[in-house]
C-alpha cells in the first residue's frame, strides 16, 4: 500500500492536555487516523513522546521525504522502515508517539483495502497461531489515588476486575451499576454532591487509610452477589512513593521487606484481592520476585517495570518476578513491537493486559490489539465519558 500523505493534528486528551492525532492518506486520498494517548505516569524506559511542534518538524523534515510515496506491503515493513529511520533505542529522532500513530493509521488503511477488521490485520500478520476466542477480564478503575488524584491515597488505582463468562453487555452493565452505587455511597458518606474524580474517572476522595477502599469494594461485591464474577485489583505505582531507597507510605518509611509484608497482609484481609500492578519501584525487581513467591495464585503485574519492551518482559519472566504484564503500545512506539511484546509474554506463560493511559482519547485501537493477540485482560477504565467508546468496541469486536 502507498502512503500518499501524512498530516498531524493537535487534539485534547481526556485530561484536557494536548496530544496528537496522526492523519494518513492512501493512494485514493482516503483518510485514516490514529489518536495517541499521552499518559501521565511514565516509566523510565518508555520511548520519547513529542509535542505538536516537534512532531510537525519531524513530519516536514524527515517523514514526508522518507515515508510518503513509499509502497509498503505490511505493518511490519512500515515499522521496520520507521525504526531504521529513527535509529535510536528510545525513538528520540522521530518520537514514539508519532511512529505509533503512523503505524496504527497505516494498519487501518490496510484493513480498509483488504476489507477486514483491524484486529484481523494484526492477527494475520503477528498472531497467526492464535485461534481461541476467549473474552478478556475487564480491569475497571473505580477509585483513583497517587499522582492520578488529589486525595490522601498512596496507591494509585483500585480496580474492579470483571470476568465476563457469558455476556460482555451484562458484565459492563454490572460495572456501571457498581460504579454509580459507589458514587452514591460516597456522596452520602461525605455529604457532598458529585464526589471528585481523578484522571481516569475513578472517584478521588479521602479514605482513613489505603486498605479501606478494598473493604468498601468488597462490601459492594458481596451486597450485589457478584462473588463469582468480580474481583479487585490494585495498581500501587510504587515509584510514586519510592524515595532514596525507601517507600514513604501513609507518612511512614517502609523498607522493601516491610512493604512486601504489608501487601501480603492486604491479601490475607481481602478475599477479593486478585492482582497488584507495580507493587515496587522498577529498580527493585527482586522484591517483585519475592512477592510473586508469596502469591502464586494471584497476579503480580509489571508496567513501569517492563514498559511493553520485549527484552524486559523476557528478563522478568525468566526471573519469575511477574506473571502478568501491562501492554501499552505507546510505551514502545510501534504496533509490531507491541505485538512482539505480547508474543514473548505468551511464550513465557505470562498473562497480558492491554491497557489505556491516563491521558486517554476516543481511539479504540487497543481493543483490536487485545482481540488479535488473545489478551487475558483489558484495562479500560470505567464505562463513562471518552472510555465508553472502548467499551462499545469491546462488545462489537468480541460479541458481534
C-alpha positions as CSV (number, residue, x, y, z in Angstrom):
1,X,0.0,0.0,0.0
2,X,1.2,3.5,-0.8
3,X,1.1,6.3,1.7
4,X,0.1,9.4,-0.3
5,X,0.4,11.9,2.6
6,X,0.7,12.2,6.4
7,X,-0.5,15.1,8.5
8,X,-0.6,15.8,12.2
9,X,-3.4,17.4,14.2
10,X,-3.2,18.7,17.7
11,X,-6.1,17.4,19.9
12,X,-7.0,17.2,23.6
13,X,-7.0,14.1,25.6
14,X,-9.3,13.1,28.5
15,X,-7.4,15.3,31.0
16,X,-7.6,18.3,28.7
17,X,-3.9,18.1,27.8
18,X,-2.7,18.4,24.2
19,X,-1.8,15.2,22.4
20,X,-1.5,14.1,18.7
21,X,-3.8,12.7,16.0
22,X,-2.0,11.3,13.0
23,X,-3.8,11.5,9.7
24,X,-2.7,9.2,6.9
25,X,-3.9,9.3,3.3
26,X,-3.8,6.3,0.9
27,X,-3.4,6.5,-2.8
28,X,-7.1,7.1,-3.3
29,X,-7.0,10.1,-1.0
30,X,-8.9,8.3,1.8
31,X,-8.2,9.5,5.3
32,X,-7.2,7.1,8.2
33,X,-6.5,8.4,11.7
34,X,-5.0,7.4,15.0
35,X,-5.2,9.3,18.2
36,X,-2.3,8.7,20.7
37,X,-2.9,8.9,24.4
38,X,-0.3,10.9,26.4
39,X,-0.1,9.1,29.7
40,X,0.8,10.8,33.0
41,X,2.8,8.3,35.0
42,X,5.6,7.3,32.6
43,X,8.2,4.5,33.1
44,X,11.8,5.5,32.7
45,X,12.3,3.1,29.8
46,X,9.4,4.4,27.7
47,X,10.1,5.9,24.3
48,X,10.2,9.6,23.6
49,X,6.9,11.4,23.2
50,X,6.9,14.6,21.1
51,X,4.7,17.6,21.3
52,X,2.9,19.0,18.3
53,X,5.6,21.5,17.2
54,X,8.4,18.8,17.4
55,X,6.2,16.3,15.6
56,X,5.4,18.8,12.8
57,X,9.1,19.4,12.4
58,X,9.8,15.7,12.1
59,X,6.9,15.3,9.6
60,X,8.2,18.1,7.4
61,X,11.9,17.3,7.5
62,X,12.0,13.6,7.7
63,X,8.8,11.7,7.2
64,X,7.5,13.4,4.1
65,X,10.8,12.8,2.4
66,X,11.4,9.2,3.5
67,X,8.0,7.6,4.1
68,X,5.4,9.5,2.0
69,X,5.2,7.9,-1.5
70,X,6.7,4.6,-0.4
71,X,4.9,1.4,-1.3
72,X,4.8,-0.8,1.8
73,X,3.1,-4.2,1.9
74,X,2.6,-4.7,5.7
75,X,2.6,-3.1,9.1
76,X,5.8,-4.9,9.9
77,X,7.5,-3.4,6.8
78,X,6.3,0.1,7.7
79,X,7.5,-0.3,11.3
80,X,10.9,-1.6,10.1
81,X,11.3,1.4,7.9
82,X,10.4,3.8,10.8
83,X,12.7,2.1,13.3
84,X,15.6,2.2,10.8
85,X,14.9,5.8,10.0
86,X,14.9,6.7,13.7
87,X,17.9,4.6,14.6
88,X,17.7,5.2,18.4
89,X,16.5,2.8,21.2
90,X,14.1,5.3,22.7
91,X,12.8,6.8,19.4
92,X,14.5,10.1,20.0
93,X,14.6,11.2,16.3
94,X,11.0,10.6,15.2
95,X,9.2,10.2,18.5
96,X,7.5,7.1,19.7
97,X,4.0,8.6,19.7
98,X,4.5,9.8,16.1
99,X,5.7,6.4,15.0
100,X,2.8,4.6,16.7
101,X,0.2,6.9,15.2
102,X,1.6,6.3,11.7
103,X,1.7,2.5,12.4
104,X,-1.9,2.4,13.6
105,X,-3.3,4.6,10.9
106,X,-1.5,2.5,8.2
107,X,-3.0,-0.6,9.7
108,X,-6.4,0.9,9.4
109,X,-5.7,1.7,5.8
110,X,-4.7,-1.9,5.2
111,X,-7.8,-3.1,6.8
112,X,-9.9,-1.0,4.6
113,X,-8.0,-2.1,1.5
114,X,-8.3,-5.8,2.4
115,X,-12.0,-5.5,3.6
116,X,-11.0,-6.8,7.1
117,X,-11.4,-5.6,10.6
118,X,-8.4,-4.0,12.2
119,X,-7.9,-7.0,14.6
120,X,-7.8,-9.4,11.6
121,X,-4.9,-7.5,10.1
122,X,-3.0,-7.8,13.4
123,X,-4.0,-11.5,13.9
124,X,-2.9,-12.4,10.4
125,X,0.4,-10.6,10.5
126,X,1.6,-11.2,14.1
127,X,-0.6,-13.8,15.8
128,X,-1.4,-16.4,13.2
129,X,-1.1,-19.3,15.8
130,X,-3.9,-17.9,18.0
131,X,-7.3,-19.4,17.5
132,X,-9.2,-19.1,20.8
133,X,-11.9,-16.5,21.2
134,X,-11.9,-16.0,24.9
135,X,-13.3,-12.9,26.4
136,X,-10.8,-10.8,28.4
137,X,-11.1,-9.8,32.0
138,X,-12.1,-6.2,32.3
139,X,-10.0,-4.1,34.7
140,X,-12.0,-1.0,35.6
141,X,-10.6,1.8,37.7
142,X,-13.2,2.8,40.4
143,X,-11.0,4.7,42.9
144,X,-8.0,6.9,42.0
145,X,-5.1,7.8,44.2
146,X,-1.4,8.7,43.8
147,X,-0.5,11.0,41.0
148,X,-3.9,10.5,39.3
149,X,-5.9,12.1,42.1
150,X,-6.0,14.9,44.7
151,X,-6.6,12.8,47.8
152,X,-4.7,11.1,50.6
153,X,-4.3,7.6,48.9
154,X,-0.7,6.5,48.1
155,X,-2.0,3.6,46.0
156,X,-2.8,4.9,42.5
157,X,-5.7,2.6,41.4
158,X,-8.3,0.4,43.0
159,X,-9.8,-1.7,40.2
160,X,-12.9,-3.8,39.9
161,X,-12.0,-6.9,37.8
162,X,-14.9,-8.5,35.9
163,X,-14.8,-11.9,34.3
164,X,-17.4,-11.8,31.5
165,X,-18.1,-15.5,31.4
166,X,-21.3,-15.2,29.4
167,X,-22.2,-11.7,28.2
168,X,-20.0,-8.6,27.9
169,X,-23.1,-6.5,27.8
170,X,-24.3,-7.8,31.1
171,X,-20.8,-7.5,32.7
172,X,-20.4,-3.9,31.6
173,X,-23.9,-3.1,32.8
174,X,-23.0,-4.5,36.2
175,X,-19.8,-2.4,36.2
176,X,-21.9,0.7,35.5
177,X,-24.3,-0.1,38.3
178,X,-21.5,-0.8,40.8
179,X,-19.8,2.5,39.8
180,X,-22.9,4.6,40.2
181,X,-23.8,3.0,43.5
182,X,-20.2,3.6,44.8
183,X,-20.7,7.3,43.8
184,X,-24.0,7.4,45.8
185,X,-22.3,5.8,48.8
186,X,-19.5,8.3,48.7
187,X,-22.0,11.2,48.4
188,X,-23.8,10.0,51.5
189,X,-20.6,9.2,53.4
190,X,-19.0,12.6,52.7
191,X,-22.3,14.6,52.5
192,X,-21.3,16.0,49.0
193,X,-22.9,16.1,45.6
194,X,-20.8,14.6,42.8
195,X,-17.7,13.3,44.5
196,X,-14.5,14.4,42.8
197,X,-12.9,12.1,40.2
198,X,-9.3,11.5,39.2
199,X,-7.5,11.4,35.9
200,X,-9.1,8.1,34.9
201,X,-12.7,8.9,36.1
202,X,-12.3,6.9,39.3
203,X,-13.6,8.5,42.5
204,X,-10.9,10.7,44.1
205,X,-11.9,11.1,47.7
206,X,-10.1,10.6,51.0
207,X,-10.1,7.4,53.0
208,X,-8.9,6.6,56.5
209,X,-6.1,4.5,55.1
210,X,-5.0,2.7,51.9
211,X,-6.8,-0.5,52.8
212,X,-10.2,0.9,53.4
213,X,-11.1,1.1,49.6
214,X,-10.6,-2.6,49.5
215,X,-13.1,-3.0,52.3
216,X,-15.7,-0.8,50.6
217,X,-15.4,-2.5,47.2
218,X,-15.5,-5.9,48.9
219,X,-18.8,-5.0,50.6
220,X,-20.3,-3.9,47.3
221,X,-19.3,-7.2,45.7
222,X,-21.0,-9.1,48.5
223,X,-24.1,-6.8,48.6
224,X,-24.7,-7.3,44.8
225,X,-23.9,-11.1,45.0
226,X,-21.1,-10.9,42.5
227,X,-18.6,-13.1,44.3
228,X,-18.3,-15.5,41.3
229,X,-17.8,-12.8,38.7
230,X,-16.0,-9.8,40.3
231,X,-12.6,-9.4,42.0
232,X,-10.4,-6.5,42.9
233,X,-7.1,-5.3,41.6
234,X,-4.5,-2.7,42.7
235,X,-2.1,-0.5,40.8
236,X,0.3,0.6,43.5
237,X,2.5,2.6,41.1
238,X,5.1,2.3,43.9
239,X,7.6,4.5,42.1
240,X,5.4,7.4,43.1
241,X,6.2,6.8,46.8
242,X,9.7,5.5,46.5
243,X,12.4,7.9,47.7
244,X,16.1,7.3,48.4
245,X,15.8,3.5,48.6
246,X,12.7,3.5,50.9
247,X,9.0,3.6,50.4
248,X,7.1,6.5,52.1
249,X,3.7,5.1,52.6
250,X,0.9,6.6,54.8
251,X,3.6,9.0,56.2
252,X,5.7,6.1,57.4
253,X,9.0,4.9,56.0
254,X,9.0,1.3,54.8
255,X,11.8,-1.0,53.6
256,X,11.1,-3.3,50.7
257,X,10.6,-6.1,53.1
258,X,8.1,-4.1,55.2
259,X,6.1,-3.2,52.1
260,X,6.1,-6.8,50.9
261,X,4.7,-7.8,54.3
262,X,2.0,-5.1,54.1
263,X,0.9,-6.4,50.6
264,X,0.7,-10.0,51.9
265,X,-1.4,-8.8,54.8
266,X,-3.7,-6.9,52.3
267,X,-4.3,-10.2,50.5
268,X,-4.9,-12.0,53.8
269,X,-7.5,-9.5,54.8
270,X,-9.3,-9.1,51.5
271,X,-10.6,-12.3,49.9
272,X,-11.4,-10.5,46.7
273,X,-7.9,-9.0,46.1
274,X,-6.6,-10.7,42.9
275,X,-3.9,-8.6,41.3
276,X,-1.3,-5.9,42.1
277,X,0.5,-3.9,39.5
278,X,3.9,-2.2,40.1
279,X,4.0,-3.1,43.8
280,X,7.6,-1.9,44.0
281,X,9.9,0.6,42.1
282,X,11.2,-0.6,38.8
283,X,14.7,-0.6,40.3
284,X,13.5,-3.2,42.9
285,X,12.9,-6.2,40.7
286,X,14.0,-8.6,43.4
287,X,11.1,-7.6,45.5
288,X,8.7,-8.4,42.7
289,X,10.2,-11.9,42.6
290,X,9.8,-12.3,46.4
291,X,6.2,-11.1,46.3
292,X,5.3,-13.5,43.4
293,X,6.8,-16.3,45.5
294,X,4.3,-15.4,48.3
295,X,1.3,-15.0,45.9
296,X,1.5,-17.8,43.3
297,X,-2.3,-17.9,42.7
298,X,-2.5,-14.1,42.3
299,X,-1.4,-11.7,39.6
300,X,1.8,-9.7,40.1
301,X,1.8,-7.3,37.2
302,X,4.6,-5.4,35.6
303,X,4.1,-2.0,34.0
304,X,6.8,0.6,34.8
305,X,9.0,-2.5,35.4
306,X,8.5,-3.9,31.8
307,X,7.3,-0.9,29.7
308,X,5.9,-3.1,26.9
309,X,9.5,-3.9,26.0
310,X,10.1,-7.5,24.7
311,X,13.6,-7.7,26.3
312,X,12.3,-6.6,29.7
313,X,9.4,-9.0,29.6
314,X,11.8,-11.8,28.8
315,X,14.1,-10.8,31.6
316,X,11.5,-10.5,34.4
317,X,9.5,-13.5,33.2
318,X,12.7,-15.6,33.3
319,X,13.5,-14.2,36.8
320,X,9.9,-15.1,37.9
321,X,9.3,-11.6,39.1
322,X,6.0,-11.2,37.3
323,X,3.3,-13.5,36.0
324,X,1.4,-10.7,34.1
325,X,2.3,-7.6,32.2
326,X,0.6,-4.4,31.1
327,X,0.8,-3.8,27.3
328,X,0.7,0.0,26.4
329,X,1.8,0.4,22.8
330,X,2.9,4.0,23.2
331,X,5.5,2.8,25.7
332,X,7.4,1.0,22.9
333,X,6.4,3.1,19.8
334,X,5.1,0.8,17.1
335,X,2.4,-1.8,16.6
336,X,4.9,-4.6,15.6
337,X,7.0,-4.1,18.8
338,X,3.8,-4.1,21.0
339,X,2.8,-7.4,19.3
340,X,6.3,-8.8,19.8
341,X,6.0,-8.0,23.5
342,X,2.7,-9.8,23.7
343,X,4.1,-12.8,21.8
344,X,7.1,-13.0,24.2
345,X,4.8,-12.9,27.2
346,X,2.6,-15.6,25.8
347,X,5.6,-17.8,25.1
348,X,6.8,-17.3,28.7
349,X,3.2,-18.1,30.0
350,X,2.9,-14.5,31.3
351,X,-0.6,-13.1,31.1
352,X,-1.1,-9.9,29.1
353,X,-3.4,-6.9,30.0
354,X,-3.8,-4.4,27.2
355,X,-4.2,-1.0,28.8
356,X,-5.3,2.5,28.2
357,X,-3.4,5.6,29.5
358,X,-4.4,8.3,32.0
359,X,-4.5,10.9,29.2
360,X,-6.8,8.8,27.0
361,X,-8.6,9.5,23.7
362,X,-11.6,8.1,21.9
363,X,-9.4,5.9,19.8
364,X,-10.4,2.2,20.2
365,X,-7.2,0.6,18.7
366,X,-6.3,-1.2,21.9
367,X,-9.4,-3.3,21.8
368,X,-8.4,-4.7,18.4
369,X,-4.8,-5.4,19.7
370,X,-6.3,-7.3,22.6
371,X,-8.5,-9.4,20.4
372,X,-5.8,-10.1,17.9
373,X,-3.3,-11.2,20.5
374,X,-5.6,-13.2,22.7
375,X,-5.1,-10.8,25.6
376,X,-6.0,-12.1,29.1
377,X,-7.4,-8.7,30.1
378,X,-8.2,-5.2,29.0
379,X,-7.7,-2.2,31.3
380,X,-10.0,0.5,30.0
381,X,-11.3,2.5,32.9
382,X,-15.0,2.8,33.8
383,X,-17.8,2.9,31.2
384,X,-18.2,6.7,31.2
385,X,-17.0,9.7,29.1
386,X,-14.5,9.0,26.3
387,X,-13.8,5.5,27.6
388,X,-17.3,4.4,26.7
389,X,-16.1,4.2,23.1
390,X,-13.7,1.4,24.1
391,X,-16.4,-0.5,26.0
392,X,-18.7,-0.3,22.9
393,X,-16.0,-1.5,20.7
394,X,-15.2,-4.3,23.1
395,X,-18.8,-5.6,22.8
396,X,-18.8,-5.2,19.0
397,X,-15.4,-6.9,18.4
398,X,-15.9,-9.8,20.8
399,X,-19.7,-10.4,20.5
400,X,-20.8,-9.5,17.0
